[in-house]
Amino acid sequence: MLVEQGFQQVPFQEGNPYTQDPALPSLLRRLIPPRLFNEEIEPELERFGAEVITTIRAQSRGNRISPPKLVQYDNWGQRIDELQTSEGWRSLKATAQREGIPGIFYERKYREHSRLFGFAKALMMVGDSHEVFCPLSMTDGAARVVELLGTEGMKRDIFPRLISRNSSSAFVAGQWMTERPGGSDVSQTETKAQSLGDSDSLGSKYSLDGFKWFSSATDGDIALALARTRPADSGSRGLSLFLIPLREALNNRFGSSTSTNGIRVHRLKNKIGTHALPTAELSLEQTTAYLVGPLNEGVNNIIPVLNITRVWSAISSVGGLRKCLAIATAYANVRRIDGGKRLLRDVPLHVAQLASINLVYRALTHLVFGAVTLLGRVECGVASVEEQNRLRMFTPIVKGFAAEKAVAAMEEAMAALGGQGYMEETDIGRLIRDGLVERIWEGTTTVLSLDLLRSTTNPARLKEFVSWSYSIILMCPPGLLKAVQAAIQSLQGRLDSLLAAFLHPVPPLIARPSLMFIGYIASAIYLLEHAIWSHSRGEEGYEIDAEVFRRWVNDGSFVAAEQDLDRIRSEVKFADASNSVIVFGKRDHAKL
């Protein structure tokens, strides 16, 4: 039989990623003022959604997108370190810049709602972006640092190009922190900075010497980097933040992919995923750099970058899941079983599997855009002190929680297509591989968990979170309360468990289970807030919003997270020792 003969599977068709999204349109309608949403933002998102599944998808397919190549020497044996990226990679990056990413965030046409608008566009494009938002997220963070701490010259010459929509002149920024000795521990940074006793229009000039272990914007134009300005024994207190031009003449960069400012590309990383993204090891040899912010306060000065890129990481996790869910849902509309008598969409057990994925997507979307709302308010100076504290607490949570939950749900979406889900052409495999990096980049879940503990060192911070949660619960109208009362009672009990877990002294081992537990609680509160709004307005589908909240609170993983936290609290006295024996066996510690 010829392949053209016999059964022919009808290809699935994904719809507009905005209009077909199960959560985003309704969520934005609640968060953005009606006139602004109806007249400007929603029409633009509908237009962009059509672009995603046509123009943008075409840029990301086939041989247009491929891994970068490094040419270190020319045919005369001269070191050139020429980085060659694919046409698709360059096109996707340029498209995002023209669409206002990250420009939207700094034009602030929509004030504190600008973050919502820009991240909504990013969420729709992530699945087809091949991780171009990695360097663009760092560009976003660099723009914020320059806006807050940059010299007048940086604000005049660098900032406008970081946020430009003109892709032919816009800058892309990297972030070079990780080094071989420390990984996430920047206190062991080896790169040294020496003042040149000179300055120009960009500020005070320094010479940097060192080795950066990971750089994910190697094809960029500038980078923010930490370097040592005090002796090594000063740890992180001896680090300063610098802006590095990748080329000595920034204005002459076009047509050249060679870094000439004393920067040598040692090699490109061979990664499990994010294959189109050029990640490299770099040596800095008398590299000219400019001081950003006060001397020896580099860690504090780079925090705005970390806060922004961690939110971006969460958007990437949820955006990847969005596309996987869209694929699995579209497939259920065309795949027939039982001798062609039924579609998968008519099989209750299969629909239940899709509903469980949908539940995770809705919860993560509400959680992440809750943090995005806070970020927009803080940047525009309209956030209360409590909102600022909540953003500080939520930033590691949304990044870590979304990374942990999204990939597992993507795997379920893959299985929903059977063997076709395992095929590269479906794109789910790539999305899973790319999604795995979010559990590592900008802090592993363990690192984020420790950051969460630092953000709650003051007991008042956690109490503020609980008070905010109860303020939402108390808004529940009687008509809705009847349907979700049992779930609310369970949620109230978990808030009590959370407070009990953080009674001082707080055992370090509760860090990771606490991050997951608070992630579940916060997402449940946001789902409840939306259900209250939907019910009060009589929105179409308000019963489903209530059901989503109820199911999320009763989800077995949420229950298990509470049990895990309780178990760690009760076993803390002997857990450390037993964990060590389980992993490494009994050892004579005196010989170590």
C-alpha positions in Angstrom: 0.0 0.0 0.0 1.2 3.5 -0.8 1.4 6.0 1.9 -1.2 8.1 0.1 -3.6 5.2 0.2 -5.7 4.0 3.2 -6.5 6.0 6.3 -5.4 9.7 6.3 -5.3 11.5 9.6 -6.8 15.0 9.4 -4.2 17.5 10.6 -5.1 19.5 13.7 -5.4 23.2 13.5 -4.5 25.5 16.4 -6.6 28.5 16.7 -5.7 32.1 17.6 -3.6 31.8 20.8 -5.4 34.7 22.3 -9.1 34.1 21.4 -8.8 30.4 22.1 -6.9 30.7 25.4 -9.0 29.3 28.3 -7.8 31.9 30.8 -6.0 34.9 29.4 -8.9 37.0 27.9 -11.1 36.8 30.9 -8.1 37.5 33.3 -7.0 40.6 31.4 -10.6 41.8 31.2 -10.6 41.8 35.0 -7.2 43.4 35.5 -7.3 46.2 32.9 -9.7 49.2 32.8 -12.7 48.4 30.5 -12.2 51.3 27.9 -8.5 50.6 27.6 -9.0 46.8 27.3 -11.9 46.9 24.8 -10.7 49.7 22.6 -6.9 49.2 22.5 -5.5 46.2 24.2 -7.8 43.3 23.2 -7.9 44.2 19.5 -4.1 44.4 19.4 -3.8 41.0 21.2 -6.2 39.4 18.7 -4.1 40.8 15.8 -0.9 39.6 17.4 -2.4 36.1 18.0 -3.0 35.8 14.2 0.6 36.8 13.6 1.8 34.1 16.0 0.2 31.2 14.1 1.2 32.6 10.7 4.2 34.9 10.3 6.0 34.0 13.5 5.4 30.3 13.2 6.8 30.3 9.7 10.0 32.0 11.1 10.4 29.3 13.6 10.0 26.2 11.4 12.2 24.0 9.3 15.7 24.9 8.4 15.2 28.5 9.1 16.0 27.8 12.8 19.2 25.9 13.7 21.9 25.8 16.3 24.5 28.6 16.3 28.1 28.0 15.0 31.3 29.4 16.3 34.2 30.1 13.9 37.2 30.9 16.0 39.9 31.3 13.3 39.9 32.6 9.8 41.7 31.0 6.9 44.9 32.9 7.8 44.9 31.5 11.4 43.7 34.8 12.9 41.5 34.6 16.0 38.1 36.0 15.0 35.5 34.3 17.2 32.7 34.8 14.7 29.3 33.7 16.0 26.9 32.6 13.3 23.2 32.4 14.3 20.4 31.1 12.1 18.1 33.3 10.0 15.1 32.1 12.0 16.7 33.1 15.3 17.5 36.6 14.0 14.0 37.0 12.5 12.2 36.0 15.7 14.3 38.4 17.8 13.6 41.2 15.4 9.9 40.5 15.3 9.7 40.6 19.1 11.5 43.9 19.2 9.2 45.4 16.5 6.2 44.2 18.5 7.5 46.2 21.5 9.2 43.6 23.6 10.7 45.0 25.7 9.7 48.5 24.5 6.1 48.3 25.8 7.3 48.1 29.4 9.3 51.4 29.2 7.0 53.4 26.8 4.4 52.9 29.6 1.6 54.0 27.4 -0.7 52.0 29.6 1.0 53.0 32.8 1.0 50.1 35.4 -0.9 47.9 32.9 1.9 48.0 30.4 3.5 45.0 32.0 0.2 43.0 31.6 0.0 43.9 27.9 3.6 43.2 27.0 3.7 39.9 28.9 0.4 38.8 27.4 2.0 39.1 24.0 5.1 37.3 25.2 2.9 34.4 26.6 1.3 33.9 23.2 4.7 33.9 21.3 6.8 31.8 23.8 5.9 28.5 22.2 7.2 29.5 18.8 10.0 31.8 20.0 12.9 29.2 20.4 13.9 31.1 23.6 14.6 34.5 22.0 13.0 35.9 25.1 16.0 34.7 27.1 18.2 37.5 25.7 15.3 39.9 25.5 14.4 39.3 29.1 17.9 40.2 30.1 17.6 43.3 27.8 14.5 44.2 29.8 16.4 43.8 33.0 19.4 45.8 31.8 17.0 48.6 30.7 15.6 48.7 34.2 19.0 48.9 35.8 20.1 51.6 33.4 16.9 53.5 34.0 17.4 53.3 37.8 21.2 53.4 38.2 22.8 54.3 34.8 24.9 57.4 34.2 23.5 60.2 32.2 25.5 59.0 29.2 24.0 55.4 29.6 20.5 56.8 29.8 21.1 59.0 26.7 23.0 56.5 24.5 22.2 53.0 25.7 18.7 53.0 27.2 16.8 54.2 24.1 18.4 51.4 22.1 17.6 48.7 24.7 13.9 49.6 24.4 13.8 50.4 20.7 11.2 48.9 18.4 13.6 49.5 15.4 15.2 46.0 15.2 18.0 47.3 12.9 19.4 49.6 15.7 18.0 48.1 18.9 20.5 46.6 21.4 20.3 43.2 23.0 21.8 42.8 26.5 23.4 39.9 28.3 23.9 39.1 31.9 27.2 37.6 33.0 27.2 36.5 36.6 27.9 32.7 36.7 31.5 31.7 37.1 33.2 28.3 37.5 33.9 28.4 41.3 30.5 29.4 42.5 27.6 28.8 40.1 24.8 30.6 41.8 27.1 31.7 44.6 28.5 34.9 43.2 30.6 35.5 46.4 33.3 33.4 44.7 33.5 35.5 41.6 37.0 35.5 40.2 36.7 38.3 37.6 38.6 41.4 38.7 38.0 45.0 37.8 40.7 47.6 37.7 40.0 51.3 37.5 41.6 52.9 34.4 41.4 56.3 36.1 39.6 57.6 33.1 36.0 58.2 31.9 34.1 59.0 28.8 30.4 59.7 27.9 29.3 56.4 29.4 31.0 56.9 32.8 34.0 55.6 34.8 36.1 53.1 32.8 37.5 49.9 34.2 39.4 47.0 32.8 38.0 43.5 33.5 39.9 40.2 33.5 38.2 36.9 34.2 36.1 33.9 32.9 32.3 33.8 32.6 31.0 30.2 32.6 27.5 30.9 31.0 26.5 33.7 28.7 23.2 33.4 27.0 23.3 36.5 24.9 26.6 36.0 23.2 25.3 37.6 20.1 24.2 40.7 22.0 25.6 44.2 22.1 26.2 44.9 25.7 26.2 42.9 28.9 25.9 43.6 32.6 28.5 41.7 34.6 29.7 41.4 38.2 33.4 41.8 38.9 35.6 42.1 42.0 36.6 45.5 43.1 37.8 44.4 46.6 39.9 41.4 47.8 38.5 37.9 47.4 37.9 37.5 51.1 35.3 40.3 51.0 33.0 37.8 49.2 29.9 39.3 47.6 30.5 42.6 49.4 33.5 43.2 47.2 31.5 43.0 43.9 30.5 45.8 41.6 28.3 46.0 38.6 29.6 46.9 35.2 28.2 47.6 31.7 30.3 45.9 29.0 30.1 46.8 25.3 30.7 43.6 23.4 32.4 45.7 20.7 34.7 48.6 21.1 32.6 50.8 18.7 28.9 50.0 19.5 27.7 52.2 16.7 29.7 50.1 14.1 28.3 46.8 15.2 26.0 46.1 12.2 27.1 43.4 9.8 29.6 42.1 12.4 29.1 39.3 14.9 32.6 39.4 16.3 33.2 40.6 19.9 36.3 42.8 19.8 36.4 44.4 23.3 38.9 41.9 24.7 36.2 39.2 24.8 37.0 35.7 23.5 34.5 33.0 23.0 36.0 29.8 24.4 33.3 27.5 23.2 29.5 27.2 22.8 27.7 25.1 25.3 26.3 21.7 24.2 22.8 21.8 25.9 19.9 19.5 26.3 17.5 22.1 24.9 17.4 25.8 23.9 19.4 24.7 20.8 19.0 27.9 18.8 20.2 30.1 21.7 23.9 30.8 21.7 25.2 30.1 25.2 29.0 30.3 25.6 32.0 30.4 27.8 33.8 33.7 27.6 37.2 35.0 28.7 37.5 38.7 29.5 41.0 40.0 28.8 41.5 43.7 29.5 37.9 44.2 28.6 36.7 47.8 28.9 33.7 48.2 31.1 31.7 51.0 32.8 30.7 51.1 36.5 26.9 51.0 37.1 25.7 52.3 40.4 27.8 52.6 43.6 31.1 50.8 43.9 31.0 47.5 45.8 27.2 47.2 45.7 27.0 45.0 42.7 24.8 42.4 44.1 22.2 44.9 45.2 22.5 46.8 41.9 21.8 43.7 39.8 18.7 42.7 41.8 16.3 44.5 39.4 17.6 42.3 36.6 17.0 39.1 38.6 13.5 40.2 39.6 12.5 40.8 36.0 14.2 37.8 34.5 12.6 35.5 37.1 9.2 36.7 36.1 10.2 36.2 32.4 11.2 32.6 33.3 7.8 32.0 34.7 6.2 33.4 31.6 8.3 31.1 29.5 7.2 28.1 31.5 3.5 28.9 31.3 3.9 30.0 27.6 5.4 26.6 26.7 2.6 24.8 28.5 0.0 27.0 26.7 1.2 25.8 23.3 1.3 22.1 24.4 -2.2 22.4 25.8 -3.4 24.0 22.5 -1.9 21.2 20.5 -3.4 18.5 22.6 -6.8 20.2 22.6 -6.7 20.7 18.8 -5.8 17.1 18.3 -8.7 15.9 20.3 -11.0 17.7 17.8 -9.8 15.7 14.8 -8.5 12.3 16.1 -11.1 9.5 15.7 -11.1 6.2 17.6 -13.5 3.2 17.9 -13.4 2.6 14.2 -13.8 6.2 13.4 -17.1 6.5 15.3 -15.9 8.9 18.0 -13.6 11.8 18.4 -11.2 11.9 21.3 -13.1 15.0 22.5 -16.1 12.7 23.1 -14.2 10.3 25.3 -14.7 11.2 29.0 -11.4 9.7 30.2 -9.4 11.6 27.6 -11.2 14.8 28.3 -10.5 14.4 32.0 -6.8 14.2 31.2 -7.0 17.4 29.2 -9.0 19.1 32.0 -6.2 18.3 34.5 -3.7 20.0 32.2 -6.0 22.9 31.7 -6.4 23.2 35.5 -2.6 23.6 35.9 -2.4 26.1 33.1 -5.2 28.3 34.5 -3.6 28.2 38.0 -0.2 29.1 36.7 -1.5 31.9 34.4 -3.4 33.5 37.3 -0.4 33.2 39.6 2.2 34.6 37.2 0.0 37.5 36.0 -0.7 38.3 39.6 3.0 38.9 40.0 3.1 40.8 36.7 0.4 43.1 38.0 2.5 43.8 41.1 5.6 44.4 39.0 3.8 46.9 36.9 2.5 48.8 39.9 5.9 48.9 41.6 7.6 50.2 38.5 5.1 52.9 38.1 5.3 54.0 41.7 1.6 53.2 42.6 2.2 50.0 44.7 1.6 50.0 48.4 4.3 48.9 50.8 2.4 45.6 51.2 2.3 45.1 47.5 6.0 45.8 47.2 6.7 43.2 49.9 4.4 40.7 48.2 6.2 41.1 44.9 9.5 40.5 46.7 8.0 37.3 48.2 6.3 36.2 45.0 9.2 36.6 42.6 11.1 33.4 43.6 7.8 31.6 44.1 6.3 32.2 40.6 9.6 31.3 38.9 10.1 28.1 40.9 6.5 26.9 41.1 5.8 27.5 37.4 9.0 25.7 36.4 8.2 22.7 38.5 4.5 22.4 37.5 4.7 23.3 33.8 7.0 20.6 32.4 5.1 17.8 34.2 1.9 19.1 32.5 3.6 19.3 29.2 4.5 15.6 29.5 0.8 14.9 30.0 0.0 16.9 26.9 2.5 14.9 24.9 0.9 11.6 26.1 -2.5 12.9 25.0 -1.3 12.6 21.4 -0.1 9.1 21.8 2.9 8.3 19.5 2.4 11.5 17.5 3.2 13.5 20.7 6.6 11.9 20.8 7.4 13.0 17.3 9.7 16.1 16.9 7.4 17.6 14.3 4.7 18.1 16.9 7.0 20.4 18.7 6.1 19.3 22.2 9.4 17.5 22.7 11.3 20.8 22.0 9.1 22.7 24.4 9.7 20.2 27.1 13.5 20.3 26.6 13.4 24.1 26.5 11.1 24.2 29.6 13.6 22.2 31.7 16.0 25.0 31.7 13.6 27.2 33.7 14.3 24.9 36.6 17.9 26.0 36.5 18.3 29.4 34.9 18.1 32.3 37.3 18.2 30.0 40.2 17.3 26.3 40.8 14.2 25.6 42.9 16.5 25.1 45.9 18.2 28.5 45.4 14.8 30.1 45.0 13.5 28.4 48.1 16.3 29.9 50.1 15.6 33.3 48.6 12.0 32.8 49.7 13.2 32.2 53.3 15.2 35.4 53.2 12.2 37.4 52.0 10.2 36.2 55.0 12.9 36.7 57.6 10.6 39.4 59.0 7.6 37.4 60.3 5.4 40.4 59.4 5.9 39.6 55.7 4.3 36.2 55.9 1.5 37.6 58.0 0.9 40.3 55.3 0.5 37.5 52.8 -2.0 35.7 55.0 -3.9 38.9 55.6 -4.1 39.5 51.9 -5.4 36.0 51.3 -8.1 36.4 53.9 -9.1 39.8 52.4 -9.9 37.9 49.2 -11.7 35.1 51.0 -13.9 37.6 52.8 -15.0 39.1 49.5 -16.7 35.9 48.5 -20.5 36.6 48.0 -23.1 34.3 49.5 -24.2 32.9 46.2 -20.7 31.7 45.3 -19.8 30.7 48.9 -22.4 28.0 48.8 -20.6 26.3 45.9 -17.0 26.7 47.2 -17.4 26.7 51.0 -15.7 23.4 51.6 -12.7 24.5 49.4 -12.4 27.8 51.3 -12.4 26.0 54.6 -9.6 23.7 53.4 -7.7 26.8 52.2 -8.1 28.5 55.5 -6.7 25.5 57.3 -3.7 25.5 55.0 -3.0 29.2 55.7 -2.9 28.2 59.4 -0.5 25.4 58.6 1.7 27.8 56.7 1.9 30.2 59.7 2.7 27.3 62.0 5.5 26.1 59.7 7.2 29.5 59.9 7.3 29.8 63.7 10.8 30.8 64.6 13.4 29.3 64.5 12.5 28.3 60.9 14.2 25.0 60.0 16.1 25.3 56.7 14.7 22.0 55.3 11.2 23.6 55.0 12.4 26.0 52.3 11.6 23.9 49.2 8.3 22.4 50.4 7.3 25.9 51.6 7.9 27.4 48.1 5.6 24.8 46.5 3.0 25.1 49.3 2.8 28.9 49.0 2.7 28.6 45.2 -0.4 26.4 45.6 -2.0 28.8 48.1 -1.3 32.0 46.2 -2.5 30.5 42.9 -5.7 29.3 44.7 -6.3 32.8 46.1 -5.9 34.3 42.6 -8.3 31.8 41.2 -10.8 32.6 43.9 -10.4 36.3 43.3 -11.2 35.7 39.6 -14.2 33.5 40.5 -15.6 36.2 42.8 -15.3 38.8 40.0 -16.8 36.5 37.4 -19.7 35.6 39.7 -20.4 39.2 40.7 -20.5 40.3 37.1 -22.4 37.4 35.8 -19.7 36.6 33.3 -20.3 33.8 30.9 -18.8 30.7 32.4 -18.6 32.0 35.9 -19.6 28.5 37.2 -16.5 27.1 35.6 -14.3 29.7 37.3 -15.7 28.5 40.6 -15.2 24.9 39.7 -11.6 25.5 38.7 -10.9 27.1 42.1 -12.6 24.2 43.9 -10.7 21.5 41.9 -7.4 23.3 42.4 -7.8 23.4 46.2 -8.8 19.7 46.2 -6.0 18.7 43.8 -4.0 15.8 45.1 -0.7 17.6 44.6 -1.9 20.5 46.7 -2.8 18.1 49.5 0.5 16.3 49.2 2.4 19.7 49.4 0.8 20.3 52.8 1.6 16.8 54.0 5.2 17.2 52.8 5.5 20.4 54.8 4.0 18.8 57.9 6.3 15.8 57.6 9.5 18.0 57.3 8.5 19.9 60.4 8.0 16.8 62.4 11.2 15.1 61.2 13.5 18.1 61.2 15.6 16.8 64.2 16.9 13.7 62.4 16.1 14.4 58.7 19.5 15.9 58.0 21.5 12.9 59.2 19.2 10.3 57.7 19.2 12.2 54.3 22.9 12.0 54.2 23.0 8.3 55.0 20.3 7.6 52.3 22.3 9.5 49.7 25.9 8.7 50.6 25.7 5.8 53.0 27.5 5.6 56.3 30.9 7.3 56.2 33.7 8.0 58.6 33.3 11.8 58.6 36.6 12.2 60.3 38.4 11.0 57.2 36.6 13.5 54.9 
